[in-house]
Amino acid sequence: MALYSAITINDVSKQLALNIRNNSDKSVAINKIEVYEKGVIATTYTKDKLIDNKIATDINSYGNLGMSISYKTGIWLYNNYIKYYIECNGHLYECKIDVN
């Protein structure tokens, strides 16, 4: 899993790059992705919103999901992270990645 600022100007990110790797032998489904700025939700991507934007929500075993998130005015790089929620074999998991 990796999350980093692809474009940074004066400690403000104009674009985040996200890569989620499924290191298991089972497929997983992304249910939601939340972007946090300074510890507060800045953006939420539901499963339906991801699908509407042509982003696959299922990650096959040992596969990847990659996406970039662009911001017109940017978001500050302090205390930023992404939470994503996955489902595997009927179990729900919450994961967190800090911006690098």
C-alpha positions as YAML, in Angstrom:
chain: A
units: angstrom
residues:
- id: 1
  name: MET
  ca: [0.00, 0.00, 0.00]
- id: 2
  name: ALA
  ca: [1.28, 3.40, -0.88]
- id: 3
  name: LEU
  ca: [-0.06, 6.92, -0.72]
- id: 4
  name: TYR
  ca: [1.96, 9.93, -1.69]
- id: 5
  name: SER
  ca: [1.58, 13.47, -2.93]
- id: 6
  name: ALA
  ca: [2.26, 13.40, -6.66]
- id: 7
  name: ILE
  ca: [2.23, 17.21, -6.98]
- id: 8
  name: THR
  ca: [3.24, 19.39, -4.00]
- id: 9
  name: ILE
  ca: [3.54, 23.18, -3.89]
- id: 10
  name: ASN
  ca: [4.36, 24.96, -0.58]
- id: 11
  name: ASP
  ca: [3.24, 21.96, 1.54]
- id: 12
  name: VAL
  ca: [-0.07, 21.75, -0.34]
- id: 13
  name: SER
  ca: [-0.83, 18.65, -2.39]
- id: 14
  name: LYS
  ca: [-2.58, 19.15, -5.71]
- id: 15
  name: GLN
  ca: [-2.70, 15.43, -6.44]
- id: 16
  name: LEU
  ca: [-2.55, 12.27, -4.33]
- id: 17
  name: ALA
  ca: [-1.53, 8.92, -5.79]
- id: 18
  name: LEU
  ca: [-2.95, 5.81, -4.13]
- id: 19
  name: ASN
  ca: [-1.96, 2.20, -4.70]
- id: 20
  name: ILE
  ca: [-3.62, -0.63, -2.76]
- id: 21
  name: ARG
  ca: [-2.08, -4.10, -3.13]
- id: 22
  name: ASN
  ca: [-3.98, -7.27, -2.26]
- id: 23
  name: ASN
  ca: [-1.32, -9.62, -0.84]
- id: 24
  name: SER
  ca: [-3.72, -12.46, -0.17]
- id: 25
  name: ASP
  ca: [-4.90, -15.41, -2.23]
- id: 26
  name: LYS
  ca: [-8.51, -14.18, -2.00]
- id: 27
  name: SER
  ca: [-10.22, -11.37, -3.89]
- id: 28
  name: VAL
  ca: [-11.25, -8.27, -1.93]
- id: 29
  name: ALA
  ca: [-13.81, -5.55, -2.66]
- id: 30
  name: ILE
  ca: [-13.31, -1.87, -1.89]
- id: 31
  name: ASN
  ca: [-16.48, -0.52, -0.25]
- id: 32
  name: LYS
  ca: [-15.36, 3.07, 0.44]
- id: 33
  name: ILE
  ca: [-12.30, 5.34, 0.40]
- id: 34
  name: GLU
  ca: [-12.09, 8.41, 2.66]
- id: 35
  name: VAL
  ca: [-9.46, 11.14, 2.32]
- id: 36
  name: TYR
  ca: [-8.65, 12.99, 5.56]
- id: 37
  name: GLU
  ca: [-7.06, 16.45, 5.74]
- id: 38
  name: LYS
  ca: [-5.86, 17.54, 9.18]
- id: 39
  name: GLY
  ca: [-7.79, 14.61, 10.65]
- id: 40
  name: VAL
  ca: [-11.15, 15.61, 9.10]
- id: 41
  name: ILE
  ca: [-12.82, 13.91, 6.12]
- id: 42
  name: ALA
  ca: [-12.15, 15.98, 2.99]
- id: 43
  name: THR
  ca: [-13.46, 13.58, 0.33]
- id: 44
  name: THR
  ca: [-15.41, 10.32, 0.30]
- id: 45
  name: TYR
  ca: [-15.56, 7.83, -2.55]
- id: 46
  name: THR
  ca: [-18.32, 5.26, -2.13]
- id: 47
  name: LYS
  ca: [-18.27, 2.02, -4.10]
- id: 48
  name: ASP
  ca: [-20.92, 3.44, -6.46]
- id: 49
  name: LYS
  ca: [-18.92, 6.65, -7.00]
- id: 50
  name: LEU
  ca: [-15.78, 4.63, -7.80]
- id: 51
  name: ILE
  ca: [-17.71, 2.48, -10.29]
- id: 52
  name: ASP
  ca: [-19.28, 5.61, -11.87]
- id: 53
  name: ASN
  ca: [-15.73, 6.94, -12.39]
- id: 54
  name: LYS
  ca: [-14.67, 3.67, -14.06]
- id: 55
  name: ILE
  ca: [-12.52, 2.53, -11.13]
- id: 56
  name: ALA
  ca: [-12.76, -1.20, -10.46]
- id: 57
  name: THR
  ca: [-13.66, -1.96, -6.86]
- id: 58
  name: ASP
  ca: [-12.65, -5.62, -6.87]
- id: 59
  name: ILE
  ca: [-8.98, -6.48, -6.43]
- id: 60
  name: ASN
  ca: [-8.03, -10.00, -7.45]
- id: 61
  name: SER
  ca: [-5.56, -11.99, -5.36]
- id: 62
  name: TYR
  ca: [-2.10, -10.42, -5.54]
- id: 63
  name: GLY
  ca: [-3.53, -7.59, -7.67]
- id: 64
  name: ASN
  ca: [-3.46, -3.80, -7.34]
- id: 65
  name: LEU
  ca: [-5.87, -0.90, -7.36]
- id: 66
  name: GLY
  ca: [-4.32, 2.40, -8.34]
- id: 67
  name: MET
  ca: [-5.91, 5.82, -8.58]
- id: 68
  name: SER
  ca: [-5.02, 9.48, -8.39]
- id: 69
  name: ILE
  ca: [-7.06, 12.15, -6.66]
- id: 70
  name: SER
  ca: [-6.70, 15.73, -7.89]
- id: 71
  name: TYR
  ca: [-7.62, 18.88, -5.96]
- id: 72
  name: LYS
  ca: [-8.21, 22.25, -7.59]
- id: 73
  name: THR
  ca: [-7.04, 24.23, -4.55]
- id: 74
  name: GLY
  ca: [-5.08, 21.40, -2.93]
- id: 75
  name: ILE
  ca: [-5.01, 19.96, 0.57]
- id: 76
  name: TRP
  ca: [-2.42, 20.52, 3.31]
- id: 77
  name: LEU
  ca: [0.06, 17.71, 3.83]
- id: 78
  name: TYR
  ca: [-0.07, 17.72, 7.64]
- id: 79
  name: ASN
  ca: [-2.01, 14.94, 9.39]
- id: 80
  name: ASN
  ca: [-3.38, 13.61, 6.10]
- id: 81
  name: TYR
  ca: [-4.27, 10.00, 5.51]
- id: 82
  name: ILE
  ca: [-6.68, 7.76, 3.66]
- id: 83
  name: LYS
  ca: [-8.96, 5.18, 5.20]
- id: 84
  name: TYR
  ca: [-10.31, 2.49, 2.97]
- id: 85
  name: TYR
  ca: [-12.84, -0.17, 3.77]
- id: 86
  name: ILE
  ca: [-12.61, -3.61, 2.22]
- id: 87
  name: GLU
  ca: [-14.70, -6.76, 2.27]
- id: 88
  name: CYS
  ca: [-13.26, -10.25, 2.01]
- id: 89
  name: ASN
  ca: [-15.18, -13.50, 2.57]
- id: 90
  name: GLY
  ca: [-18.02, -11.63, 4.27]
- id: 91
  name: HIS
  ca: [-15.69, -9.82, 6.72]
- id: 92
  name: LEU
  ca: [-15.27, -6.04, 6.74]
- id: 93
  name: TYR
  ca: [-11.89, -4.40, 7.37]
- id: 94
  name: GLU
  ca: [-10.80, -0.79, 7.86]
- id: 95
  name: CYS
  ca: [-7.30, 0.17, 6.74]
- id: 96
  name: LYS
  ca: [-5.38, 3.43, 7.05]
- id: 97
  name: ILE
  ca: [-2.48, 4.83, 4.99]
- id: 98
  name: ASP
  ca: [-0.61, 8.05, 5.87]
- id: 99
  name: VAL
  ca: [0.48, 10.44, 3.12]
- id: 100
  name: ASN
  ca: [4.21, 10.05, 2.45]
...
